[in-house]
């Protein structure tokens, strides 16, 4: 075997992947120590990028959005959290929650997704769900006897994003399963909820005052409430309006 073949063989034996044997020849080093340092740094960077990409893929975002050109002007942000903390997802390290409240089209889902994407890049594990879809998955998992496994997967996350909370009311079983998820997350991981319903109307989602109160109690205990105002971005920039 020549040296290239040997390096490829040894990488496979050590389960190092193909990045090293495909890239080592591109390194311009001054000595053996410099070469080894650059090689190891290259592999660390490669693994970090791969980990970020895995986190993004497993998060389940509808689309990837970032904070580039995002406007905060029409959002009431409490003094307890800064825009920088939102952008970096620093609140996740403190197991805090965000409730993004406001009319449809004012940027709530965009912010939730951008926070989730930033969290993935920091090595956090994120799950993004439309809330109605999450409830459907919970019901299906329970019917198949796989609820424990599904909940176990949720326990591995650092951030759970429930988008469009309250857009669709839930039946009793779905409400109880969603409460179980919120209870599992309480003081263990962060939650972001986007909703256009004020708390006083949440009973219309769950049809159970005690359950509604219990969910609100767990969500708001360590939460920041951001109020979104202004007109719908989609309506303001719609093609039909321009015509």
N, C-alpha and C positions, 0 to 999 in steps of 0.2 A: 504493500500500500504506500502511496505517496503521502506527503504531509497533509494535504487537503482531505484526503479520504480518512486518514487517521483521526484528524480533528473532528470530522463529521461523526465517525464511529464512536469516539470517546464522549462526545456531546450526547449522543443517543444513550450510551451506557449510563451516563450520569443524569439523564433526563433533564438536560439543560435547554432543550428546545433547539430550534434551528437558527435562532437569531445570531448566536455567537459564530457558528461556522460560516454563516452567510455574510457577516459584517466585519470579521476580525481583520481581513486584508485591507480594509479601508482606513485603518488606524495609522496615523503618522506620529510615531513616538521617538523620543530622544534616546531612550535606553529600555531595558527589559522591565524595570520597575514602572516607568511611565506607561509602557504598553499595557502592563497588567492592570494598572489603575484605570486607564481609559477603557479597557475591555470590561472591567467590573462595573464601572459607571454606566457604560452603554447598556449592559444587561439590566441593571437596576432601572434605568429610564425606560427600557423596553417593557419590563414587567409592570412598572407603574402605569404606563399608558394602556397596557392590556387590561389591567385591573379596572381602570376608569371606564374603559369601553365595555367591560363586562357589567359593571354597575349600571351604566346607562341603558344597556340592552335589557337587563333584568328589571329595571325600574318600571317599564311599561308606559312611558310617556306617549301621549297621542302624537305630539310633535315636539321637537327640541326647540326650546326658546331660552334666550339669555337676557341679561339686563342691558345689553347694548341698545342705546337710544331709548331706554325705558323712561317714562316720565312719571315722577312722583308728585307732581303739583296738585292733583285733585284727590290726594289720599291723606286722610287724617291718621298720623302715626303717633302713638303714645310716646311720651318722653322716656319711658322705661326701656325703649329699644331704638337703636339708630338705624339709619339706612344702610350703613356699612355692615352692621350686624345682620341685617336682612340679606344683603348680597352675599355675605360669606357663610351664612347659616350658623353663626356662632351660637345662636339660641339653642341649637340642637345639642351642643355639648352640655347645656344646662337643663336638658330635658323639658324645655318650655314648648308651648304650643302657639300657633297663630290661628286666629279666626279672621278671615278676610270677608268682610260684609259689604254689600252694595248692589246696585242694579246690574242687570245683565250687560255684558260688553264693556265694563269699565276697567278691565285689566287684572281681575282677580286670578283667573286661571293662568294667565301669562306669568304673573308674579310667583304663584305656587310652583309652576314648572321651572322657572328660572332658578328659584331657590333649590329645588330638587336637583337640577343639573349641576349647580355649583357644589352641592353637597356630594354628589357622585364624584366630582373631580377632586374632592378632599378625602376620598376613600370611604365615604359613608354609604351605607346600604339604604336604598330608597324604594318605596313602592307607591305608584300612582294609580288611583282608581277613580272612575266616575262612581259616585256613591251607590247609585242604583245597580251598577254592574257588580260592585263588591258584594252587595246584598244577594244578588242572584248567584254569585259564586259560592257564597256561604251556604245558601239554601241547597245548592247542588252538592256541595261537599258533605253536608249533613245527610242528604238523601242517600248518598253513596257510602256513608260510613267513613268518610275521609276528613271529617271536620277537624279532628285532632292534628292530622298532618298539615292541613291548611293553616291552622292557628300556629303551628310550630314554625312554618315558613314566615308568618308575620312577625313572630317573636325575634327573628334574626335581623329585622330592619331597624335602622336608626331613626328613620323618618317615614311616616305614613301620610300620604296626601289623599284626602277625600274631596274630590272635586264635585261641584254641583250638588251640594248637600241640600236636601229639601225640595229639589225639583220634582221628585216623584214620591208620593206617600208610600209607606211600607205596611204590609200586613204584620200580624202579631209575631209570627216566627221570625220574619226578617228583622223586625225591630229589636227583638231579644238577642238575635245573633250579632247585630251591629253594636248593641250595648256591650256584649261580651268582648268584642274587639276593642272598644273604647276602654273598658275596664282592664283588659290585658296590657294596653299601652300606658295606662295611668302611672306616672312617675317612673316609667321604665324606658320610654322612647317618646319622641316628639310627634305631634300631629299637626297638619295644616288642613283647615276646612275652608272651602269657599262656599258662600251661601248668599242668597238674596232675601232670606227670611230673618227677621229679627227674632230674638229668643222667645218673645211672647207668643209667636206663631208656630213654634216647633211642635207643640202638641198636635197640630194638624198633620205632622209627618208620622208621628208614632201612635197617636190615638190612645195614649196612656199617660196620665199626668205624673204618676210616680216614676215611670220609666224615663219620661222626658226630663223631669227634675234631676234624676240620677245622672243622666248623660250630661246635662248642662253643668252640673256640679263638678264632675270629673274633668270636663273640658276647660272650664274657665279658671280652675284653681291655679294653674301655672300658665295662663294664656295672655297673649297680647291681642287686643282687638284693633284691627285696622279697618277704617271706614272709607270705602271708595265712593267718590261722588262724580259728578260730571255726566256727560252724554256717552252713549255707547260708541266705542271706537269703530265697531263694524258698521253702524248706521252712518256715522260721520264720514267714513271713507268708502261708502258703498258705491258701486258702479251705477246703480239705479239712480242714486241721488245726483251724481254728476251728470247724468243724462237728462 
